[in-house]
Amino acid sequence: MEKWDKIRKHVYVSGRVQGVGFRFRTQQLARGLGLTGWVRNLDDGQVEMEVQGREAEIDRLLDSLRQDRYIVIDSFQAVRIPLSEEKGFQIRY
């Protein structure tokens, strides 16, 4: 994938997103889609993540999370941010 094909998004997710396997599922899906970034729980009950790759693959990740039977997403707040040189997709604590 060429660098100019990639975008990076900083995303906040609210709803029933903690205690339901959200971070593990996000990591699993992201790796399968060839995305890089990270995901972590926040003290206010939201989940925060940064995800990088082709926009279509990022959209597939977010759509897959919306359709998960254990996760209930009330809202996504996403903004584009500069690219990072990281490798892999990590769960942060």
C-alpha atoms as one frame of an Amber mdcrd trajectory, in Angstrom:
protein
   0.000   0.000   0.000   1.419   3.359  -0.997   1.658   6.049   1.656  -0.700
   8.332  -0.290  -3.383   5.606  -0.209  -3.473   5.752   3.592  -5.364   7.933
   6.015  -5.410   7.950   9.826  -8.433   8.601  12.036  -8.696   9.388  15.729
 -12.002   7.919  16.901 -14.067   8.100  20.089 -16.781   5.462  20.463 -19.601
   5.631  22.998 -22.289   3.157  23.971 -21.960  -0.323  25.470 -18.316  -0.592
  24.449 -16.527  -1.655  27.636 -16.743  -5.120  29.154 -17.990  -6.629  25.880
 -14.705  -7.492  24.124 -14.609  -4.297  22.058 -10.833  -3.818  22.192 -10.037
  -7.445  21.379 -12.594  -7.503  18.542 -11.264  -4.216  17.153  -7.696  -5.537
  17.192  -8.750  -8.801  15.537 -10.700  -7.042  12.772  -8.056  -4.359  12.212
  -5.279  -6.899  11.824  -7.404  -8.900   9.388  -7.977  -5.769   7.306  -4.288
  -4.816   7.325  -4.851  -1.705   9.456  -2.454  -0.275  12.023  -3.106   1.720
  15.175  -4.281   1.212  18.724  -7.396   1.053  20.917  -7.967   1.717  24.644
 -10.710   2.170  27.235 -11.278   5.582  28.772 -12.358   6.268  32.347 -15.603
   7.899  31.146 -16.854   4.643  29.565 -15.892   5.488  25.998 -13.298   3.753
  23.856 -10.612   5.721  22.016  -8.696   4.494  18.999  -6.434   5.587  16.205
  -6.638   3.553  13.038  -4.625   3.872   9.845  -4.943   2.365   6.385  -7.110
   2.682   3.300 -10.299   4.602   4.009 -12.470   1.765   2.652 -10.866  -0.675
   5.113 -11.325   1.724   8.032 -14.997   2.037   7.063 -15.266  -1.775   6.955
 -13.789  -1.957  10.467 -16.278   0.565  11.854 -19.211  -1.103  10.068 -18.196
  -4.519  11.430 -18.054  -3.128  14.968 -21.547  -1.627  14.533 -22.890  -5.044
  13.527 -21.330  -7.000  16.405 -24.037  -8.608  18.530 -22.395  -7.800  21.897
 -21.345  -4.234  21.157 -23.901  -1.405  21.146 -22.523   1.776  19.608 -24.370
   5.027  20.268 -21.914   7.229  18.383 -18.586   7.481  16.603 -16.687  10.767
  16.628 -13.854  10.585  14.104 -11.371  13.112  12.741  -8.513  12.682  10.298
  -5.048  13.141  11.758  -1.489  12.894  10.364  -0.122   9.466   9.439   2.119
   7.514  11.822   4.924   5.079  11.021   3.780   2.402  13.478   3.428  -1.259
  12.640   0.629  -3.511  13.862  -2.506  -2.821  15.869  -2.195  -2.738  19.663
  -4.457  -2.701  22.693  -3.287   0.023  25.065  -3.853  -0.029  28.817
